[in-house]
Amino acid sequence: MEPTVIQDTTAPKAHVPARAWLVVALLCVVGCLNYLDRMMITTMRTSIMEAMPMTNAQFGLLTSVFLWVYGLLSPLAGFLADRFSRSRVIIGSLFVWSAVTWLTAYATTFEELLITRALMGISEACYIPAALALIVDYHRGPTRSLATGIHIAGVMAGQSLGFIGGLLAEQHDWSFPFSILGIIGVVYSGILIFTLKDAPHVPKIVTEPTDEKKVSFWDGIKNLFSRGSFILVLLCWGGLGVVSWMIVGWLPTYYKEHFNLSQTLAGVYATGYFHTAALVGVLIGGALADYWSRTNPRARILLPAVGLCIAIPAIFLASSTIILAVAIAGFMVYALTRTFTDANMMPILCMVADPRYRATGYGVLNLFSCIIGGIGLYAGGVLRDAQVDLSRMFQVAAALMVLCALILFNLKPTTREIQ
């Protein structure tokens, strides 16, 4: 049986205060730094391995250990944002991971570098759940999806700027990018102390008596998993994690092998075109969901489902054509409409989770996505070793999106916002 429906009076107001958009702008910068600091190490592989001898497996472990620690700690990190001040958790997270980024520049052995990556996973895990929860605290209805989408666009910008690490490493040395970006993050965390604040408290009206005891981690986990709708969201997000990692991880190889492109040109088509479309997609997905939600309370659930329905045939077309332009267009359409879900996942979570445990819930989604996404990447490698064509792998990913779309079409909110 589903839990009592809670009437969340984080309702849309006639006017969204300027501070609500200031918070989004401030967090866009933090989100950009978050992904830039974590991703740039992958673009300076040669510089690092020349300065600090290690095997390819060890270099791969530097990214893996970050992902493992980040994913495992995400639920607890999300709970911290539900239990304490969201803004202070964000500022603390930024300060610590920036200090660790700066400290990374002084690593002299593989083991020291590995430790800094693990520490970065711990500190960065606290950011995304707290940031998204703070954004939906400020944006209580008519601008919620767009605000979330703008922040995700900032995150994607950081991901796209990862090349800066390799560029600076070539011009100076591998430690230089870590020093500079670490200092920038520490300084910015000081600015946020004076500019980033929690949203004003809004009392909630509950339709039936509920347990108002202080929030606790295990109570939050139990509360979340007692809701069938949350479990469906978890399955959907995990499935899309497999799809995303499989396509992003193998798309450069697909372009190179199927169209006989150089490594450089394949990389441009697989990242530049792709991520540009994805960035536009989160903005469009957020704006359309907000507009549609004025007349349909399930709009933030239905729009991502519609987006997947557009992305599915695009993937089938892109993975079966022999025309490069058609393949590029197909994967761009996928990137554009698949990200409708990214812009609306936290708003969807607000509709199925207890308002007390929104950040905790997103942390659980992060954990599941990291685990299942890693499995998807590994499975892709296994299929490649078995001589399975990448076209077939992408078509399997499209079939998995069908299941995710069906989940969304059948998802029913359990926490109702007044519209």
ROVEXVEX-785313 format. One record per residue (C-alpha): x, y, z. Coordinates in steps of 0.1 Angstrom, whole numbers, plus 2048, in hexadecimal, padded with zeros to 3 digits. Each point is the difference from the previous one (the first is absolute). Layout:
BEGIN
@c1=X, c2=Y, c3=Z
...
This chain:
BEGIN
@c1=800, c2=800, c3=800
@c1=80D, c2=822, c3=7F7
@c1=807, c2=819, c3=81C
@c1=7E9, c2=81C, c3=809
@c1=7FF, c2=81A, c3=7E5
@c1=810, c2=820, c3=80E
@c1=7F4, c2=821, c3=7F4
@c1=820, c2=814, c3=7FA
@c1=7F9, c2=825, c3=801
@c1=820, c2=808, c3=7EF
@c1=7E7, c2=80E, c3=7E7
@c1=806, c2=817, c3=7E3
@c1=800, c2=824, c3=808
@c1=7F5, c2=81C, c3=7EA
@c1=823, c2=80E, c3=7FF
@c1=821, c2=7ED, c3=804
@c1=818, c2=815, c3=814
@c1=820, c2=80B, c3=7F0
@c1=814, c2=7ED, c3=81B
@c1=7F1, c2=7DF, c3=7F3
@c1=812, c2=806, c3=7DE
@c1=81F, c2=80E, c3=811
@c1=803, c2=7DE, c3=812
@c1=7FD, c2=7EE, c3=7DF
@c1=81B, c2=817, c3=7F1
@c1=817, c2=7FB, c3=81E
@c1=7FC, c2=7DA, c3=7FF
@c1=806, c2=7FE, c3=7DA
@c1=823, c2=80B, c3=807
@c1=804, c2=7E7, c3=81C
@c1=7F2, c2=7E4, c3=7EA
@c1=818, c2=80A, c3=7E4
@c1=81D, c2=7FE, c3=818
@c1=7F3, c2=7DF, c3=80E
@c1=802, c2=7EE, c3=7DE
@c1=81E, c2=812, c3=7F3
@c1=815, c2=7F7, c3=81F
@c1=7F6, c2=7DB, c3=7FE
@c1=802, c2=7FC, c3=7DA
@c1=820, c2=813, c3=7F6
@c1=817, c2=7E4, c3=80D
@c1=7F4, c2=7EA, c3=7E3
@c1=80D, c2=81A, c3=7E7
@c1=823, c2=802, c3=80E
@c1=808, c2=7DA, c3=7FF
@c1=821, c2=804, c3=7ED
@c1=80D, c2=81C, c3=816
@c1=7F8, c2=7EE, c3=820
@c1=80F, c2=7DE, c3=7F5
@c1=820, c2=811, c3=7F4
@c1=804, c2=811, c3=822
@c1=7F4, c2=7E4, c3=815
@c1=806, c2=7DD, c3=7F1
@c1=7E2, c2=7E9, c3=802
@c1=7EE, c2=7E6, c3=7EC
@c1=7E1, c2=807, c3=7EB
@c1=7EC, c2=7EB, c3=819
@c1=80C, c2=817, c3=81D
@c1=7F7, c2=81F, c3=7ED
@c1=7DD, c2=7F1, c3=7FA
@c1=7FE, c2=7F9, c3=825
@c1=803, c2=825, c3=807
@c1=7DE, c2=807, c3=7F0
@c1=7F1, c2=7DF, c3=80D
@c1=808, c2=807, c3=824
@c1=7F1, c2=823, c3=7FE
@c1=7E0, c2=7F1, c3=7F1
@c1=7FD, c2=7E4, c3=81A
@c1=805, c2=817, c3=81E
@c1=7EA, c2=81B, c3=7F1
@c1=7E4, c2=7E7, c3=7F9
@c1=802, c2=7EE, c3=822
@c1=7FF, c2=820, c3=814
@c1=7E5, c2=812, c3=7EC
@c1=7E2, c2=7F5, c3=816
@c1=811, c2=80A, c3=820
@c1=80C, c2=820, c3=7F0
@c1=7DD, c2=808, c3=7F5
@c1=7F3, c2=7FA, c3=823
@c1=818, c2=81A, c3=80D
@c1=7EF, c2=81A, c3=7EA
@c1=7DE, c2=7F5, c3=80E
@c1=80C, c2=800, c3=824
@c1=814, c2=820, c3=800
@c1=802, c2=821, c3=7EC
@c1=801, c2=7F8, c3=7DB
@c1=814, c2=81F, c3=7F8
@c1=81A, c2=7F8, c3=81A
@c1=804, c2=7DD, c3=7F3
@c1=805, c2=80E, c3=7DD
@c1=81A, c2=819, c3=80C
@c1=812, c2=7E6, c3=815
@c1=800, c2=7E7, c3=7E3
@c1=80E, c2=81A, c3=7E8
@c1=81B, c2=80B, c3=818
@c1=80C, c2=7DD, c3=808
@c1=800, c2=7F2, c3=7DD
@c1=812, c2=820, c3=7F4
@c1=81A, c2=7FC, c3=81B
@c1=804, c2=7DC, c3=7F6
@c1=804, c2=80B, c3=7DC
@c1=81B, c2=818, c3=80A
@c1=811, c2=7E5, c3=816
@c1=800, c2=7E8, c3=7E2
@c1=81A, c2=816, c3=7EF
@c1=818, c2=7F6, c3=81B
@c1=7FC, c2=7DA, c3=7FC
@c1=821, c2=7EF, c3=7F7
@c1=7F5, c2=7DB, c3=7FE
@c1=7E3, c2=7EC, c3=7F2
@c1=7F5, c2=7F8, c3=823
@c1=7FE, c2=824, c3=80A
@c1=7ED, c2=809, c3=7E1
@c1=7E8, c2=7E3, c3=806
@c1=7F9, c2=80D, c3=824
@c1=7F8, c2=823, c3=7F3
@c1=7E7, c2=7F1, c3=7E7
@c1=7EF, c2=7ED, c3=81B
@c1=7FE, c2=820, c3=816
@c1=7F2, c2=813, c3=7E2
@c1=7E5, c2=7E5, c3=7FD
@c1=7F6, c2=805, c3=824
@c1=7FE, c2=826, c3=7FE
@c1=7EF, c2=802, c3=7DE
@c1=7E6, c2=7E7, c3=80A
@c1=7F1, c2=81A, c3=817
@c1=7FA, c2=81A, c3=7E4
@c1=7E6, c2=7F4, c3=7E7
@c1=7E4, c2=7F4, c3=818
@c1=804, c2=820, c3=815
@c1=801, c2=817, c3=7E2
@c1=7E1, c2=7F1, c3=7EF
@c1=7ED, c2=800, c3=821
@c1=808, c2=824, c3=806
@c1=7F5, c2=80A, c3=7DD
@c1=7DE, c2=7EF, c3=804
@c1=7FC, c2=810, c3=822
@c1=803, c2=822, c3=7EF
@c1=7ED, c2=7F7, c3=7E0
@c1=7DF, c2=7F3, c3=80D
@c1=7EC, c2=7F8, c3=7E1
@c1=7FE, c2=815, c3=7E0
@c1=826, c2=803, c3=7FB
@c1=80C, c2=7E0, c3=811
@c1=80A, c2=7EB, c3=7E1
@c1=810, c2=81D, c3=7EE
@c1=814, c2=80A, c3=81E
@c1=80C, c2=7DC, c3=804
@c1=808, c2=7FE, c3=7DB
@c1=815, c2=820, c3=801
@c1=814, c2=7F1, c3=81C
@c1=805, c2=7DF, c3=7ED
@c1=80B, c2=815, c3=7E2
@c1=81B, c2=80F, c3=817
@c1=80B, c2=7DD, c3=809
@c1=802, c2=7F6, c3=7DC
@c1=815, c2=81F, c3=7F8
@c1=819, c2=7F4, c3=81A
@c1=800, c2=7DE, c3=7F0
@c1=806, c2=80F, c3=7DE
@c1=81D, c2=816, c3=80D
@c1=813, c2=7E2, c3=80C
@c1=819, c2=805, c3=7E3
@c1=80D, c2=81E, c3=814
@c1=814, c2=7E8, c3=816
@c1=812, c2=7F1, c3=7E2
@c1=806, c2=822, c3=7F0
@c1=80F, c2=80F, c3=820
@c1=814, c2=7E0, c3=807
@c1=810, c2=803, c3=7DE
@c1=808, c2=825, c3=804
@c1=80E, c2=7FC, c3=823
@c1=800, c2=7DF, c3=812
@c1=7E5, c2=7E7, c3=80D
@c1=7FE, c2=811, c3=823
@c1=7F9, c2=823, c3=7F3
@c1=7DB, c2=7FB, c3=7F8
@c1=7F9, c2=7F0, c3=822
@c1=811, c2=81E, c3=812
@c1=7EE, c2=81A, c3=7ED
@c1=7DD, c2=7F1, c3=801
@c1=804, c2=7F6, c3=824
@c1=808, c2=824, c3=80A
@c1=7E2, c2=80D, c3=7EB
@c1=7E9, c2=7E8, c3=812
@c1=80D, c2=80A, c3=823
@c1=7FC, c2=825, c3=7F8
@c1=7DD, c2=7FB, c3=7F2
@c1=7F5, c2=7EC, c3=81F
@c1=809, c2=81F, c3=814
@c1=7EA, c2=816, c3=7EA
@c1=7E3, c2=7E7, c3=804
@c1=801, c2=804, c3=826
@c1=7F2, c2=823, c3=7FB
@c1=7E9, c2=7FA, c3=7E2
@c1=7F2, c2=7DD, c3=803
@c1=7E4, c2=7FB, c3=819
@c1=7E5, c2=7E6, c3=807
@c1=7DD, c2=806, c3=7F3
@c1=7E7, c2=810, c3=818
@c1=7ED, c2=7E6, c3=813
@c1=7DD, c2=7F9, c3=7F3
@c1=7E8, c2=7ED, c3=817
@c1=7F1, c2=7E0, c3=7F2
@c1=7DB, c2=7F6, c3=802
@c1=7FB, c2=7DB, c3=805
@c1=7E0, c2=7EF, c3=7F7
@c1=803, c2=7E7, c3=81B
@c1=815, c2=7FE, c3=820
@c1=824, c2=7F6, c3=7F9
@c1=81E, c2=7F8, c3=815
@c1=812, c2=820, c3=806
@c1=81F, c2=7F1, c3=812
@c1=822, c2=80D, c3=7F7
@c1=80D, c2=7F3, c3=7DF
@c1=819, c2=7E3, c3=802
@c1=814, c2=7EE, c3=7E5
@c1=7F1, c2=7DD, c3=804
@c1=7DD, c2=80E, c3=804
@c1=805, c2=813, c3=7DF
@c1=80C, c2=7E0, c3=7EE
@c1=7E3, c2=7ED, c3=80E
@c1=7E7, c2=81C, c3=7F7
@c1=80D, c2=802, c3=7DC
@c1=7FF, c2=7DA, c3=7F9
@c1=7DE, c2=7FD, c3=80F
@c1=7F3, c2=814, c3=7E2
@c1=7FA, c2=7EC, c3=7E1
@c1=802, c2=81F, c3=7EB
@c1=823, c2=807, c3=80D
@c1=80C, c2=7DD, c3=7F7
@c1=7F2, c2=805, c3=7DC
@c1=814, c2=821, c3=7FE
@c1=81F, c2=7EE, c3=80C
@c1=7FC, c2=7E5, c3=7E6
@c1=7FA, c2=81A, c3=7E4
@c1=81F, c2=815, c3=80B
@c1=815, c2=7E1, c3=802
@c1=7F5, c2=7F4, c3=7DE
@c1=808, c2=822, c3=7F1
@c1=822, c2=7FF, c3=811
@c1=808, c2=7E0, c3=7ED
@c1=7F5, c2=810, c3=7DF
@c1=813, c2=820, c3=806
@c1=821, c2=7F0, c3=80A
@c1=7FE, c2=7E6, c3=7E4
@c1=7FA, c2=81B, c3=7E5
@c1=818, c2=81A, c3=80D
@c1=81B, c2=7E7, c3=807
@c1=7FF, c2=7EF, c3=7DE
@c1=7F4, c2=81B, c3=7E8
@c1=823, c2=80C, c3=7F6
@c1=80A, c2=7DC, c3=7F8
@c1=7E0, c2=7FC, c3=7EC
@c1=807, c2=81E, c3=7EA
@c1=824, c2=7F6, c3=7FB
@c1=7F9, c2=7DC, c3=7F6
@c1=7DF, c2=804, c3=7EC
@c1=80A, c2=81F, c3=7ED
@c1=826, c2=7FC, c3=7FE
@c1=806, c2=821, c3=812
@c1=820, c2=80B, c3=811
@c1=800, c2=7FF, c3=826
@c1=7FF, c2=826, c3=802
@c1=7E3, c2=804, c3=7E8
@c1=7ED, c2=7E3, c3=811
@c1=805, c2=811, c3=821
@c1=7F3, c2=822, c3=7F3
@c1=7E0, c2=7F0, c3=7F3
@c1=7FB, c2=7EB, c3=820
@c1=805, c2=81C, c3=818
@c1=7FD, c2=823, c3=7F1
@c1=7E0, c2=7FA, c3=7EC
@c1=7F2, c2=7E8, c3=81A
@c1=805, c2=815, c3=820
@c1=7F5, c2=81F, c3=7EF
@c1=7DE, c2=7F0, c3=7F7
@c1=7FE, c2=7F2, c3=824
@c1=805, c2=822, c3=80F
@c1=7E5, c2=80F, c3=7EA
@c1=7EA, c2=7E2, c3=809
@c1=800, c2=806, c3=826
@c1=7F6, c2=825, c3=7FB
@c1=7E4, c2=7F7, c3=7E8
@c1=7F5, c2=7E3, c3=815
@c1=7FE, c2=816, c3=81F
@c1=7ED, c2=81C, c3=7EF
@c1=7E7, c2=7E9, c3=7EE
@c1=7F9, c2=7ED, c3=820
@c1=7F9, c2=820, c3=813
@c1=7E9, c2=80D, c3=7E5
@c1=7ED, c2=7DF, c3=7FD
@c1=7FD, c2=7FC, c3=826
@c1=7E9, c2=81E, c3=800
@c1=7E4, c2=7EA, c3=7F1
@c1=80C, c2=7DD, c3=808
@c1=80D, c2=7F7, c3=823
@c1=813, c2=7E2, c3=7F2
@c1=812, c2=814, c3=7E5
@c1=822, c2=7FD, c3=811
@c1=7FC, c2=7DA, c3=7FE
@c1=7F1, c2=7FE, c3=7DE
@c1=818, c2=817, c3=7ED
@c1=81E, c2=7EA, c3=808
@c1=7EC, c2=7E2, c3=7F4
@c1=7F8, c2=812, c3=7E0
@c1=824, c2=809, c3=7FC
@c1=80B, c2=7DC, c3=803
@c1=7E6, c2=7F6, c3=7E6
@c1=811, c2=819, c3=7E8
@c1=823, c2=7F4, c3=80A
@c1=7F9, c2=7DB, c3=7FA
@c1=7FB, c2=801, c3=7DA
@c1=81C, c2=81A, c3=7FD
@c1=818, c2=7E6, c3=80F
@c1=7F3, c2=7E4, c3=7EA
@c1=805, c2=816, c3=7E1
@c1=822, c2=80D, c3=80B
@c1=80D, c2=7DD, c3=807
@c1=7F5, c2=7F1, c3=7E0
@c1=808, c2=81A, c3=7E5
@c1=81E, c2=801, c3=7EA
@c1=7FD, c2=826, c3=7FC
@c1=816, c2=813, c3=819
@c1=7EA, c2=81F, c3=800
@c1=7E1, c2=7EB, c3=808
@c1=813, c2=7EF, c3=81D
@c1=80B, c2=822, c3=80E
@c1=7DD, c2=80E, c3=7FD
@c1=7F1, c2=7E1, c3=811
@c1=817, c2=800, c3=81E
@c1=7FB, c2=826, c3=803
@c1=7DA, c2=7FA, c3=802
@c1=806, c2=7E6, c3=81A
@c1=816, c2=817, c3=814
@c1=7E6, c2=81C, c3=7FD
@c1=7E2, c2=7ED, c3=80B
@c1=80F, c2=7E7, c3=818
@c1=80B, c2=81D, c3=816
@c1=7DC, c2=80A, c3=806
@c1=802, c2=7E6, c3=81C
@c1=81F, c2=811, c3=80F
@c1=7EE, c2=821, c3=803
@c1=7E2, c2=7F1, c3=810
@c1=80E, c2=7E4, c3=817
@c1=801, c2=815, c3=820
@c1=7DD, c2=80F, c3=7F9
@c1=7F4, c2=7DC, c3=7FA
@c1=810, c2=7F6, c3=821
@c1=7ED, c2=81C, c3=811
@c1=7E0, c2=7F0, c3=7F4
@c1=808, c2=7DD, c3=80E
@c1=816, c2=805, c3=81F
@c1=7F9, c2=80E, c3=823
@c1=80B, c2=824, c3=7FE
@c1=816, c2=7FA, c3=81F
@c1=816, c2=7E8, c3=7EC
@c1=804, c2=80F, c3=7DD
@c1=826, c2=803, c3=801
@c1=803, c2=7DD, c3=810
@c1=7EA, c2=7F3, c3=7E4
@c1=816, c2=810, c3=7E5
@c1=81E, c2=7F1, c3=811
@c1=7F1, c2=7DE, c3=7FD
@c1=7F9, c2=806, c3=7DB
@c1=825, c2=80A, c3=7FC
@c1=80C, c2=7E1, c3=811
@c1=7EB, c2=7E9, c3=7EB
@c1=809, c2=812, c3=7E0
@c1=825, c2=7FE, c3=807
@c1=7FE, c2=7DB, c3=807
@c1=7EA, c2=7F6, c3=7E4
@c1=811, c2=818, c3=7E8
@c1=822, c2=7F0, c3=808
@c1=7F0, c2=7DE, c3=7F9
@c1=7F4, c2=80D, c3=7DF
@c1=823, c2=80C, c3=7F6
@c1=80E, c2=7DE, c3=809
@c1=7E5, c2=7ED, c3=7EE
@c1=808, c2=815, c3=7E1
@c1=824, c2=7F5, c3=802
@c1=7F5, c2=7DC, c3=804
@c1=7EA, c2=802, c3=7E1
@c1=81C, c2=810, c3=7ED
@c1=817, c2=7E4, c3=809
@c1=7E5, c2=7E8, c3=7F4
@c1=802, c2=812, c3=7DE
@c1=7DD, c2=80F, c3=805
@c1=7FC, c2=81E, c3=7E8
@c1=7FC, c2=822, c3=810
@c1=7E1, c2=805, c3=7EC
@c1=7F0, c2=7E3, c3=812
@c1=80B, c2=80E, c3=822
@c1=7F0, c2=822, c3=7F9
@c1=7E0, c2=7EE, c3=7F5
@c1=7FF, c2=7ED, c3=821
@c1=804, c2=822, c3=811
@c1=7E2, c2=80D, c3=7EC
@c1=7EC, c2=7E2, c3=80B
@c1=808, c2=807, c3=824
@c1=7F4, c2=824, c3=7FB
@c1=7DE, c2=7F1, c3=7F6
@c1=7FD, c2=7F1, c3=822
@c1=80A, c2=821, c3=811
@c1=7E6, c2=813, c3=7EC
@c1=7E5, c2=7E6, c3=80A
@c1=80A, c2=805, c3=825
@c1=7FB, c2=826, c3=7FC
@c1=7DF, c2=7FE, c3=7EE
@c1=7F3, c2=7EA, c3=81D
@c1=80F, c2=814, c3=81C
@c1=7E7, c2=80F, c3=818
@c1=80A, c2=81D, c3=818
@c1=7FC, c2=7F9, c3=825
@c1=80A, c2=823, c3=80C
@c1=7E9, c2=81A, c3=7F1
@c1=80B, c2=824, c3=7FA
@c1=7E4, c2=81A, c3=7FF
@c1=800, c2=80F, c3=7DD
